[in-house]
């Protein structure tokens, strides 16, 4: 999903960070709070029911309250849903959107 990278570069102004996130989000140099959210997103995507309570506690330990945990979970779940729908239907991005 390269088209998200452009938006993230514009939002952060940090091309090196965006490149690092695109290469390997699990090792990208980010603050602890963001690291917890990224790790949660990866885990929720790859193994949604595995140790979910423990993962929520890790988010709390990183400073997220219940509302923030709900927000992160909903965003990750939504993008997983949309990506699976697009991939399942064979949807391809238009050339302009992929840049």
C-alpha positions in Angstrom: 0.0 0.0 0.0 2.5 2.6 -1.2 -0.1 5.3 -1.7 -0.3 5.7 2.1 3.4 6.5 2.3 3.0 9.8 0.4 0.4 11.0 2.9 2.5 10.0 5.8 5.5 11.8 4.4 3.5 14.9 4.0 2.0 14.6 7.5 5.3 13.9 9.3 7.8 15.6 7.0 10.2 12.7 7.8 10.9 10.7 4.6 13.5 8.6 6.5 10.9 7.5 9.1 8.4 6.7 6.4 11.0 4.6 4.5 11.9 2.8 7.7 8.3 2.1 8.5 7.7 0.8 4.9 10.7 -1.5 5.1 10.0 -3.0 8.5 7.5 -1.4 10.8 8.5 -3.8 13.6 12.0 -2.2 13.8 11.3 1.4 12.8 12.8 4.0 15.2 9.6 5.4 16.8 8.7 6.6 20.3 7.6 4.0 22.8 3.9 4.9 22.6 3.9 4.5 18.8 5.9 1.3 19.1 3.2 -0.2 21.3 0.5 0.8 18.7 2.5 -0.6 15.8 3.2 -3.8 17.6 -0.5 -4.1 18.5 -1.4 -3.5 14.8 1.0 -6.1 13.6 -0.2 -8.7 16.1 -3.9 -7.9 15.5 -3.4 -8.3 11.8 -1.4 -11.5 11.9 -3.0 -13.3 14.9 -6.1 -11.5 16.1 -7.1 -13.8 19.0 -3.6 -14.6 20.3 -2.9 -13.0 23.6 -5.4 -10.2 23.0 -5.7 -9.3 26.7 -2.0 -9.1 27.1 -1.7 -6.8 24.1 -4.3 -4.5 25.5 -2.3 -4.3 28.8 0.8 -3.4 26.8 -1.1 -0.5 25.2 -2.2 0.7 28.7 1.4 0.4 29.9 2.4 2.7 27.0 -0.1 5.3 28.2 -3.2 4.6 26.1 -6.5 4.9 27.8 -9.6 2.8 27.0 -10.7 5.3 24.3 -7.4 5.4 22.6 -7.2 1.5 22.7 -10.6 1.4 21.1 -9.6 3.9 18.4 -6.4 2.0 17.6 -8.3 -1.3 17.5 -11.0 0.1 15.2 -8.6 1.7 12.8 -6.5 -1.5 12.5 -9.6 -3.7 12.1 -11.1 -1.4 9.5 -7.9 -1.3 7.4 -7.6 -5.1 7.7 -11.2 -5.4 6.5 -10.8 -3.0 3.6 -7.5 -4.5 2.5 -8.9 -8.1 2.6 -11.9 -7.0 0.6 -9.8 -5.3 -2.1 -7.3 -8.3 -2.2 -10.1 -10.8 -2.2 -11.8 -9.1 -5.1 -8.6 -8.5 -7.0 -8.9 -4.7 -6.9 -5.9 -2.9 -8.3 -5.1 0.7 -7.7 -5.1 3.2 -10.5 -1.6 4.2 -11.5 -2.0 7.7 -10.1 -3.2 6.4 -6.7 -0.3 4.1 -6.3 2.3 6.9 -6.4 
